[in-house]
Amino acid sequence: MQKEQQFIDRLYDRVDTLRGVTAQHVEDALTPVGNGLQARHERDVLVAERSGLLAALNAVDGSLCFGRIDLHDGSAHHIGRIGIREDDTEHTPLLIDWRAPVARPFYLATGHTPMGLRRRRHLTTEGRTVTELHDEILDLGDRERSGFEDPSGDAVLLAALSSARTGRMGDIVRTIQAEQDRIIRAPHRGVLVVEGGPGTGKTAVALHRAAFLLYEHRELLAKRAVLVVGPNPAFLRYIGEVLPALGETGVMLATQAELFPGVHAHGTDTPRAAAVKGGSAMAEALALAVRDRQALPEPGEPVVIPHDDGDLVLDWEIAYEARQAARETRLPHNLARPYFTFHVIDALTAQLTERIGADPYGGPNFLGPDDVAQLGKGVAASEEVHAAVGELWPVLTPEEFLAGYLAEPVYVPDEDAEAIRRAPGGGDPAWTPADVPLLDEAAELLGSDDSAERAAAEAERQERVAYAQGVLELSRGSESYEFEDEESEFLAAHDIIDAERMAERQEEADHRSAAERAAADRTWAFGHIIVDEAQELSPMAWRLLMRRSPTRSLTLVGDPAQTSEEAGVGSWERILEPYVGDRFEHVRLGVNYRTPAEIMELAAKVVRAQDPSFEPPGSVRSTGETPWTRDAGADLAGAVARAVEELTPEEGRLAVIAPRELHEEIAAPLDGITAGAEPDLTRPVVLLGPREAKGLEFDHVLVVEPGRFGTSDLYVALTRATQRLGIVHREELPESLR
């Protein structure tokens, strides 16, 4: 242990040096460097790079080194969360990143296949102090012993599984198992489906896969970013520290509700409404509704437009031909609108030309091309003409279009329309998560006419060029005055740069990370997308995500047995067939690391009551704690409060999982619990609904009124505990729990 402590001391000496150097570089970069635009740009880039390194060093401080591998050739490598070199010129790392190929035997080597290893050592540290060592002998012929041998090789894993929860997911780099490692390091391209029951580590594997891909394909993914989609905000907060602890801070984490920039979808839908909105039929319904906004005057009731030279008549025939011309472009609604407008203007100009230039004796029109062009400009500049065009083919935003559609849904069955109908009214509607894919679909159908923004940007650029030209002219004049009697041997500003290039340097550089830019850009194409609880997403949500992944580079993790949303697709084949056919890889995780065998046995009975063939993942441990049930009688809240007092651990976390409609009653006698509040998972006790609990884990769980849960929700609720499970009820229990 003394030698390992010496190594840890040396490692942290290097870390302290790196921190000092990095912090100093940031400070130096912030020192005023004058007004030079290029100097300011270089400073900003340096600050971003160095502060990112400093953040990574600070994030991975805990248990920076967690292992060592000893090879047959006598060499040894220490394995850690990030790679660190002895100095800036050293080729051999002091600490090897867990993602490096040379570190892989730490996770895969066995006595049967030692992969060149003699020994594998696990280090446990508290701060900078080594507290435990566990050695696994992989070469049984090697007689050298350290006194820290672990006969089973499972001590570190079991200690991690039994440790108290903190309300935040930790990384698993110390304990990645062989089946998990193969998934984490799977090739980048294509779609990988990772299926596994509760406690199999699906989420942890997905996050570590994100970290591995960023390490393996840094140049590509640093530009395109990785998106991780989770089921709810509580889940994202729960996993939010995992990737920073692995040195990765450039990943975008989002729920479905956050995938349309500028919209905060905090409203709620009924399960029926969410199912209708998520159905694939909505894509066709919205497309037809957009076409309805491309209107025509009623036959015989033309639009009469006042004009100085007599009224212009926009009739059904003109509008129909204009609409056909616009639709033939196959452009989105807003981008096709100019073609409709041009056709209408041409037709009205011809109408005006014929009226003004007509020869009363039947001769040819006496207006020349210049005259016709001038009339056309007048028609094109007419506010009345554009108002008439706007009535027939309006410019629409996704938000205003969808708000109008939901006020009067069409092209869906009457019962579906009634389920999703929203009363029209002023102000922003309360968008729901199920609305976000519809907004995205509407944005695709409508398109964005950015001609005004581009014109404004060009005008701004021209202003910068003009300003730069003025500066250069002043420079030229100053030089001419100073050296009017002799030829200058010095280069002036105008000799080495022109106004265009000088203006470019005045542009404000965008120093946002790829993840930050992606969050603000609806059309961003991600380098890789990871979706947790993927079985819950609707067909419309998958249309949104597939637009964000044109290369179809995705990792999907979930468990069809835990599908609870009515809109959820559930089947991997039904999710992926429209996009990649059968060209995806499907792997299963079969070992339950979280849930003790006693709890898993009870949870399996719930599913088998509906599906007798169901086989849950096998648990790796047993706690000896049998789940219990308790009849609350008339006082449900009191019984829950007593059970909470009994179960609340000195360390760790307790979750009370109850139907949402009972939260107010249950919360009343519980200190620090407010019904309806956003759950703080770091508190000792938290109150959740079953769907909020998806993907989370707690030391102890109390399930309330399980008879009100569906099979999937109950299965989820029962499998959140790592230690003890209790059930409180006043209504009849499901038969599987009696």
Disulfide bonds with the S-S distance in Angstrom:
none
